[in-house]
Amino acid sequence: MAHTPSHRSVFTHTSSNVTLPTDETMTTVIKALYEPVLHPVDAHNFTDEDGDTHRLGGPPRFRSKLGKRVLVIDIDSRPLTGAGQLMNSDLKWKGMRPLSAGMLSHYIYALIHGYDYKFIRAPDYEDRWGTWVKVPLMKEALKTHDYIVFMDSDVVFHYPHLPVEWLMNYWNMTSETMVMMAIDPDEPQNYDSRGNRYLNTGFIIAQAGKRTQEMYRDWAECPSDRKYKGCSRWKLEMFHEQAAFGNYLRYDYDRPEDIKVLPCVEANGAPEAINRGGCKGTFVRHYWVDKGLVSKALGDQIMQYFLPRLHQMYQQTAPENIVDAKGFRLDGAELIELTKEEQEVKKAADGKNQKDEGF
C-alpha cells in the first residue's frame, strides 16, 4: 500500500523535550529595554550608527505592525545538545558556541517586535547536504504565516530595534514579491553557470502566495532532475541549495517583482568582510567571514541599547552618587579645602599628572 503523506503542519503546535518553569521576567526586561527606541514601521528614513541616512524610495506599503503574521524561523537537523549549544540545558556566555548566539539573536528579535518564532527540528534528506532541509520547511511555514524571515545561524540583524516591516518598505517588497535575498560578493566562486552572481540563501524574507509555494516546490524537487536537468549535481556539491536556486530557479521565476535582489553592502557580509566587495552588512550581517564573530554580534545587539540606558540612569542619579571633591587639595592623607586664590591657581594646573584613560 502506498504511503499517504500527512498534511498536519509542524507549525500549528509547539512541542519540546526541555521543561523549564514559566517566567515572564525576561520578556518584561526585553520590552523595557527595546520598546522606548523602536523605530516606527512607516518612518521615511533611518540613520545608522555611522551617521548615514537611508531613505525609502516611495510611500511605505507597511504602515502598521504585522505581529504574528511574521514568522522568524530557525531550521536545523542537528541535535545541538553538546557543550555550548542551544539545546543543552546549561548554556553560559563563556563557552557558548557562536551559532547558539546567532539563533538566540533571532529569538530576541522576534520577542522585541512581537513576531512569531519557531525553531524547527528538521528531518534529514538521506542523499543531500544538510542545508537542503531549509527549503521544504520554509515552504511549509508559508502555509501558516504571511511572511517568514529565515536566517542561517551565522546571520543577525545589526539593529534589532529596526522592524522587518521597515526593511520590507525600504527594499520595496510589493504584493507580487515572492522572496528577497542578498547578492553575494564579487568573487570567482560566487558565479553561476551563466556568469551571474549567486543570491545568498542564508537570509531570506519570503511572502506567502500560490506562486511562492510553486517556487519552493520546484526548488525542493530540483535535484530530482525532472524539471531541471543536471540539478542533482548540487545535492552534495558546494553551494548546494544556493547553487540550485542560482543556476535554475531564479531564471524560471523571473517576473520583475518575483525576486528582490538586496545589496551585498546592506544585507550580506560584515564590517570584517568589507574588503570582500564592500559587503559590510549595514542592516543584516552574515558572518561567513568568521563565524566566531557571531557571539560578539549578539553582545552588540544587547549592549548598544543597554549601555545608553545604563548611562542615563547613572547621570540621573549623579546628585546622589557623585561627590565633587575638586574644591579640596591633598596634603598627605588629608583633604584641605581650597581658598579662592588656591582654586584659581589649581585651574591652570589641572590634568598635569594625568593620563587619558590610562594610556
N, C-alpha and C positions, 0 to 999 in steps of 0.2 A: 504494500500500500504506500502510495506517495505521501511524503510528509507535507502537511499543510502548515505554512509559516504562521506564527502567531502575530496578530496585529495589535496586541497590547503595547502601549507606548511605555518606554522606560522613563518617560518624563512626567508621568501622571502620579507617581508616588515616590516617597523617599524611604530608602532602607539603609541601614548601617550596621556594621558589626562592632562599632565602638559606642559604648554607653557612657555618657557624661551628664552630670547634673545640669538642668536648665538654669542659665544665669544670664539675665538681661543687662548686667552691669557693663560689659564690654560694648554692647550695642549703644548704650547711653553715652559712653565715653567717646565712641567714634562719631556719633551725631554731634556731640558737643564740640568736638574738635574741628569738624569739617563744615557743618551747616552754616556757620557765620560767614564763610568765604566761598560758598558755592557760586560758580559762575552762572549767570542767567542762561537758560536754554536758548532764548531768542536774541541774545546780545549780538550786535552787529560787528563786534571786534573782540579780540583777546590780545593782551600784551604779555609776552613771555618774560622769563626771568632775565633775559639779556636786553630787554627793552624794545624788542621788535614787536610791532603790532600786526596782527593777522586779521584781515577783514573779509567778511562774507562777500561773495560775488553778486548777490542779489537778495531779495526778500527771503527770510527764513521759512522753510517748509514746516519745520517742527517748532511750535511756539509754546508748548507745554510739555511737562514731563511724561514720558511713556511708561514709567514704572515697571510693573511686572510683565508688560508686553515685550520687554527686552530680557533676553537670557544671556548672561555671561557664563561661558561654558569651558570647562577643562575636560579633556578626553585623554585617557591613558589606559593601556592594557597591563602595565607593570604593577606589581603588588605595592611598591613604595612603603614597605614596612621596616626597612633597615634603619640603622642608626642615622639620625639627622633627616629622615624622610618624613613626608607629610602624614602618612597613615600610621606612623609609630606613635604610641600614646604619650611618649616622653620626648618632647621637642624643645630644645633650648636654643637661644641665639648662638652661643658658642657651639660649633659643630654642626649647625644646620646646613643641609645640602642646598646649594644655590637654587635648584629647581623647586624646592619646597617654598623658598621665598617668593618665587615667581607666582606660584599658584595661590599663596596667601595674599599676594598683592591683587590678584584678580578677585578674590573673595571680598577683600576690603573695599574695592572699587564698587562692587555690586551693593554692598551694605550702605556705602556713602550715598548712593543715588536711588536706592530703593528698587534696584533691578532684581530679577530672579537670578539665582546662581545654582549651578549643578556641576558636580564632578562625576563624570561617567566612567565607571569601570568597564572598559570595552572588551568584548571578546576578541581574540586574535584571528587573523587570517592565517591559515596553515601555510600558504605559499607566497605570502607577501611580507615586505618590510613593515615593522610595527607602526610607522606613521600613517599607513594607509587607513587605519581604523577611523581616523578623524572624519573621513568623507561620508560614509553611510550614517555615522552618528550625528553629524551636522544636518544631514537630510532629515533624519528623524526629529531632531529638535525643531526644525522649521515647520513641523506639523502642529506644534503646540504653542509656539511663540511667533510673534510678528517679525521680530528682529533677533538675530543672535550675534554675539561678539565672541569669536573664538580666538584664543591666543595660545601659542606654544608656551611651555613653562619657562622659557627664557625671554619672554616678552612682557613688558609692563607699560602702563600709562604713566608718563612722567608727571603729569599734572592731574592727580586723582580728583581734584575739585572741579575739573572741566568735564561736563557731561557728554556722553556719547551723542546725544541729540544735537549738541552744538557742533561736534565734529562732523556729523552727517550733514548738517546745514553748510558747514564750511567746505566740505568736499563734494557738496551738491548731490546727495543721494535723492534721486527722483522716484516717482511711483513706479517707474519702469526699470530701475536698477535692481539687478539680482545680487551682485556681490561687489565689495570693494577690497582691493588688495594693493600692496605697495610693490613698486618695481624694485628689482634687485640692482646691486651696484654694477657699474660698467666694467666687468672683468670677464675674461675669456670663458670661464666655466659657467657663467650665468646666461649664456645664449642658447636659444633653441635651434632646431634644425633649419629654420627659415631665417636665422640671423637676427632674431629679436630677443630682447632680454626677458628672462623669466619674471613672472609675478610671484612674489614670495607668499607661500600658503601658511606661514606661521602666524599671520594676523589677518583675520577675515571678518568683515561686517557683512552679514547676509540678510536679505529681506525675503520674507515668505511669499510664495506665489507658485502658480502652476508651472510656469517656465523655470523657476528656480528648482523645483522638485525634479523636473526633467533633466536639468543640467547636472544636478548632483547624482541622479541615477546613472546618467551616461558616464560621469566621472568615476563612480564606484565600479562600473562594469567595464571601464576602458581596457583593463588588462586581459579581458576575455578575447580580445582581437575581433569580436564580431562586428562592431561598428568602426573601430579604429585599428586598422591593421598595423601590427608592429608595436602596439602599446604594451604588450606583455613584457617587453624589454624592461619596463620600469617597475616591474614587481619588486625587484631586489636591487636594481642599479640606481645609483645616485642620479637625480634627485627625487626618485620615487614618485609619489602622488603629485608633487610640484612639477616634475618634468612631464608627467602625463597631461596635466592641465595646460602647461605651457606649449606643448607640441601639438595638442589636439583640441581640447575643449574650447579654448579662447578663440580659435578660428571657426568653430562651429556656432558658437553663441556670440555673434559679432554685431548685433544691432548697436546703434550708437550709445544707448544707455544701459546695455546689458552688464558690462563690467567696467567699473570705475577704477582707473589706474592711479594710485596715490603716489605722490612724490617720495622718492627714497629719503630725501632730506627731512621729511616730516613724519614718515611712518615706517622707517626701517633704519637699522644701524643704531649707533650710539655715538656720543662725543669721542669716545676712544677709537671709533672707526671713521672719523671724518676724512681721513686720507684715502678712504675707500669710496671714492666718487661723491664725497660730500654728504654721505649718509649718516647724519648725526642724530636722527630720531627726535626731532623737536617735540612732537606730541606722543609718539609711540616708539619705545625703544626696544630693539631686538638685539640681544646680546650674543649673536653668533660670533662676534669678535673675541669674546671671553665670557663664557657662561659663569665664571666665578664672580663677575660683577653684579649678578642679579641680587645677591644679599644686600650689597651696598645700595642698590636701587630701591629696595624695599625700605631700608633705613631712611633714604632721602624722601621717599613718599610720605613718611610719617614726620620726620624731623623738620622738613621745610614748612610744616603747618604747626607743629608743636612748639618749636623754638620761638616764633614771634609771640605766641600766646603766653609762653613762659616768661619771655622778656617783658611783655605788657604787664603781667602780674607783678614782676619784680619792680618795675617802675611805679606801679600803683601803690605798692607797699613801702616805697622809699622813705617816706616820713617816719615810719615805724622802725625800719631796719637799717637805714644808713646813718651812721654817726659821723658828722663832719668835725674832724679834729685838726683841720688846717689852720685854725686860729691859735694853735699852740706850737711851741718849739720843744724839741727833745734835748734834754740835758742829762746824759747818762740814762738812768732808769726813770727820770721824772719828766712829766709834761708840764710846761710852764706857759701860761697864757701870754700871748704876744701883746706888746704895746702897739699903738697905731704906727709909730715910727718903725718898729721892727717888722710890721706887716708890709709896709712899703718896700723895705729892703728885701724882704723874702720874695716878693713878686718877681723881682729882677733875677733871682737865682733859682726859681722853680725848675725842677727837672734836671738839675745839673748832674746828679749822680744816679740817674735812672736810665734804664734801657727800654726799648719798645717791646713790651710783652716778652721780655726775657731773651731776646735775640742779641 
